[in-house]
Amino acid sequence: MKQTLKQPYKQFFGTLANQVRLDIVEKLLKHTQNVSSLAQTLPYGQSTISHGLKRLALCGFVTVKKKGKERIYALNTRTIKPLFTLMHAHMDAYCKRVVARKHH
C-alpha cells in the first residue's frame, strides 16, 4: 500500500482505538447530545469528552450543530451510523463466540 493511503487508515482506526471515543459513539447511536448530557451518562469528565468529540469530528464520525451557546453532536448518518450497524451485526455473529470460547 502506498504511503499516502496508509495515513487515512491510521486516522480512521486510530479514532476507533480509544474507549472514550467508542463510548461516545455508542451514546450517539441512540440520539444526539451535547457535552453536558454525555458527561452525565459517561464516566469521564467534560474535558475528556470534549477532546474525544473533537477527534471524532476531525475524522467525520460526528457532526456538530450550534444551538445558541451549546453544540449538539450527532453521528454521521450517511456513513458512520450504517457502518456501526454493520459492525454490530458482525460482532453479534462472530465475535461473541470468540469471547465465550476464551472463558472456557
Phi and psi restraints in degrees (value plus and minus 20) as a CYANA .aco file:
   2 LYS   PHI     -85.6   -45.6
   2 LYS   PSI     130.9   170.9
   3 GLN   PHI     -75.1   -35.1
   3 GLN   PSI     -59.9   -19.9
   4 THR   PHI     -86.7   -46.7
   4 THR   PSI     -46.0    -6.0
   5 LEU   PHI    -100.7   -60.7
   5 LEU   PSI     -43.8    -3.8
   6 LYS   PHI     -89.4   -49.4
   6 LYS   PSI     -57.4   -17.4
   7 GLN   PHI     -79.4   -39.4
   7 GLN   PSI     -67.0   -27.0
   8 PRO   PHI     -80.8   -40.8
   8 PRO   PSI     -56.6   -16.6
   9 TYR   PHI     -84.1   -44.1
   9 TYR   PSI     -63.9   -23.9
  10 LYS   PHI     -81.9   -41.9
  10 LYS   PSI     -61.6   -21.6
  11 GLN   PHI     -86.9   -46.9
  11 GLN   PSI     -65.4   -25.4
  12 PHE   PHI     -82.3   -42.3
  12 PHE   PSI     -75.7   -35.7
  13 PHE   PHI     -93.0   -53.0
  13 PHE   PSI     -48.2    -8.2
  14 GLY   PHI     -85.0   -45.0
  14 GLY   PSI     -54.3   -14.3
  15 THR   PHI     -84.5   -44.5
  15 THR   PSI     -58.3   -18.3
  16 LEU   PHI     -98.9   -58.9
  16 LEU   PSI     -39.3     0.7
  17 ALA   PHI    -104.7   -64.7
  17 ALA   PSI      26.3    66.3
  18 ASN   PHI    -169.4  -129.4
  18 ASN   PSI     105.3   145.3
  19 GLN   PHI     -83.4   -43.4
  19 GLN   PSI     -58.1   -18.1
  20 VAL   PHI     -80.1   -40.1
  20 VAL   PSI     -69.2   -29.2
  21 ARG   PHI     -86.4   -46.4
  21 ARG   PSI     -57.6   -17.6
  22 LEU   PHI     -83.2   -43.2
  22 LEU   PSI     -61.1   -21.1
  23 ASP   PHI     -84.1   -44.1
  23 ASP   PSI     -58.8   -18.8
  24 ILE   PHI     -83.2   -43.2
  24 ILE   PSI     -65.6   -25.6
  25 VAL   PHI     -79.3   -39.3
  25 VAL   PSI     -64.4   -24.4
  26 GLU   PHI     -79.0   -39.0
  26 GLU   PSI     -60.9   -20.9
  27 LYS   PHI     -87.6   -47.6
  27 LYS   PSI     -60.6   -20.6
  28 LEU   PHI     -94.6   -54.6
  28 LEU   PSI     -35.5     4.5
  29 LEU   PHI     -83.0   -43.0
  29 LEU   PSI     -50.1   -10.1
  30 LYS   PHI    -101.7   -61.7
  30 LYS   PSI     -65.4   -25.4
  31 HIS   PHI    -190.5  -150.5
  31 HIS   PSI     144.8   184.8
  32 THR   PHI     -88.2   -48.2
  32 THR   PSI     131.2   171.2
  33 GLN   PHI    -172.3  -132.3
  33 GLN   PSI     141.6   181.6
  34 ASN   PHI    -120.4   -80.4
  34 ASN   PSI     155.4   195.4
  35 VAL   PHI     -80.8   -40.8
  35 VAL   PSI     -61.6   -21.6
  36 SER   PHI     -81.2   -41.2
  36 SER   PSI     -65.0   -25.0
  37 SER   PHI     -88.9   -48.9
  37 SER   PSI     -53.9   -13.9
  38 LEU   PHI     -84.7   -44.7
  38 LEU   PSI     -61.2   -21.2
  39 ALA   PHI     -85.4   -45.4
  39 ALA   PSI     -48.9    -8.9
  40 GLN   PHI     -93.0   -53.0
  40 GLN   PSI     -46.0    -6.0
  41 THR   PHI    -129.3   -89.3
  41 THR   PSI     -26.0    14.0
  42 LEU   PHI    -137.5   -97.5
  42 LEU   PSI     131.0   171.0
  43 PRO   PHI    -104.0   -64.0
  43 PRO   PSI      20.6    60.6
  44 TYR   PHI    -150.0  -110.0
  44 TYR   PSI     135.2   175.2
  45 GLY   PHI     -92.7   -52.7
  45 GLY   PSI     142.7   182.7
  46 GLN   PHI     -80.9   -40.9
  46 GLN   PSI     -57.4   -17.4
  47 SER   PHI     -89.8   -49.8
  47 SER   PSI     -56.0   -16.0
  48 THR   PHI     -83.6   -43.6
  48 THR   PSI     -63.6   -23.6
  49 ILE   PHI     -85.4   -45.4
  49 ILE   PSI     -62.0   -22.0
  50 SER   PHI     -80.1   -40.1
  50 SER   PSI     -62.3   -22.3
  51 HIS   PHI     -84.4   -44.4
  51 HIS   PSI     -61.0   -21.0
  52 GLY   PHI     -82.8   -42.8
  52 GLY   PSI     -62.5   -22.5
  53 LEU   PHI     -85.4   -45.4
  53 LEU   PSI     -56.7   -16.7
  54 LYS   PHI     -81.9   -41.9
  54 LYS   PSI     -64.3   -24.3
  55 ARG   PHI     -86.3   -46.3
  55 ARG   PSI     -61.3   -21.3
  56 LEU   PHI     -82.8   -42.8
  56 LEU   PSI     -58.1   -18.1
  57 ALA   PHI     -90.7   -50.7
  57 ALA   PSI     -58.0   -18.0
  58 LEU   PHI     -77.6   -37.6
  58 LEU   PSI     -57.5   -17.5
  59 CYS   PHI    -118.0   -78.0
  59 CYS   PSI     -11.7    28.3
  60 GLY   PHI      58.5    98.5
  60 GLY   PSI      -4.6    35.4
  61 PHE   PHI     -92.6   -52.6
  61 PHE   PSI     -55.1   -15.1
  62 VAL   PHI    -145.2  -105.2
  62 VAL   PSI     137.2   177.2
  63 THR   PHI    -133.1   -93.1
  63 THR   PSI     136.4   176.4
  64 VAL   PHI    -147.7  -107.7
  64 VAL   PSI     111.2   151.2
  65 LYS   PHI    -143.0  -103.0
  65 LYS   PSI     112.7   152.7
  66 LYS   PHI    -104.6   -64.6
  66 LYS   PSI     112.6   152.6
  67 LYS   PHI    -150.2  -110.2
  67 LYS   PSI      73.5   113.5
  68 GLY   PHI      47.8    87.8
  68 GLY   PSI    -145.0  -105.0
  69 LYS   PHI    -108.8   -68.8
  69 LYS   PSI     -35.5     4.5
  70 GLU   PHI    -114.5   -74.5
  70 GLU   PSI     140.0   180.0
  71 ARG   PHI    -135.2   -95.2
  71 ARG   PSI     110.8   150.8
  72 ILE   PHI    -124.9   -84.9
  72 ILE   PSI     107.1   147.1
  73 TYR   PHI    -125.4   -85.4
  73 TYR   PSI     120.7   160.7
  74 ALA   PHI    -160.6  -120.6
  74 ALA   PSI     132.6   172.6
  75 LEU   PHI     -89.5   -49.5
  75 LEU   PSI     127.8   167.8
  76 ASN   PHI     -83.0   -43.0
  76 ASN   PSI      89.3   129.3
  77 THR   PHI     -96.6   -56.6
  77 THR   PSI     -38.9     1.1
  78 ARG   PHI     -97.2   -57.2
  78 ARG   PSI     -58.9   -18.9
  79 THR   PHI    -143.4  -103.4
  79 THR   PSI     -66.9   -26.9
  80 ILE   PHI     -94.5   -54.5
  80 ILE   PSI     -63.2   -23.2
  81 LYS   PHI     -80.3   -40.3
  81 LYS   PSI     -68.4   -28.4
  82 PRO   PHI     -83.4   -43.4
  82 PRO   PSI     -55.0   -15.0
  83 LEU   PHI     -82.7   -42.7
  83 LEU   PSI     -64.4   -24.4
  84 PHE   PHI     -88.9   -48.9
  84 PHE   PSI     -52.8   -12.8
  85 THR   PHI     -81.8   -41.8
  85 THR   PSI     -65.1   -25.1
  86 LEU   PHI     -85.4   -45.4
  86 LEU   PSI     -61.4   -21.4
  87 MET   PHI     -83.0   -43.0
  87 MET   PSI     -61.7   -21.7
  88 HIS   PHI     -83.5   -43.5
  88 HIS   PSI     -60.3   -20.3
  89 ALA   PHI     -82.9   -42.9
  89 ALA   PSI     -61.7   -21.7
  90 HIS   PHI     -84.5   -44.5
  90 HIS   PSI     -66.8   -26.8
  91 MET   PHI     -82.8   -42.8
  91 MET   PSI     -61.0   -21.0
  92 ASP   PHI     -82.4   -42.4
  92 ASP   PSI     -57.2   -17.2
  93 ALA   PHI     -99.4   -59.4
  93 ALA   PSI     -54.3   -14.3
  94 TYR   PHI    -142.2  -102.2
  94 TYR   PSI     -63.8   -23.8
  95 CYS   PHI     -97.2   -57.2
  95 CYS   PSI     -50.9   -10.9
  96 LYS   PHI     -84.8   -44.8
  96 LYS   PSI     -53.7   -13.7
  97 ARG   PHI     -85.7   -45.7
  97 ARG   PSI     -56.5   -16.5
  98 VAL   PHI     -85.7   -45.7
  98 VAL   PSI     -63.6   -23.6
  99 VAL   PHI     -84.2   -44.2
  99 VAL   PSI     -62.9   -22.9
 100 ALA   PHI     -82.1   -42.1
 100 ALA   PSI     -59.9   -19.9
 101 ARG   PHI     -86.1   -46.1
 101 ARG   PSI     -54.8   -14.8
 102 LYS   PHI     -86.1   -46.1
 102 LYS   PSI     -47.3    -7.3
 103 HIS   PHI    -103.4   -63.4
 103 HIS   PSI     -27.0    13.0
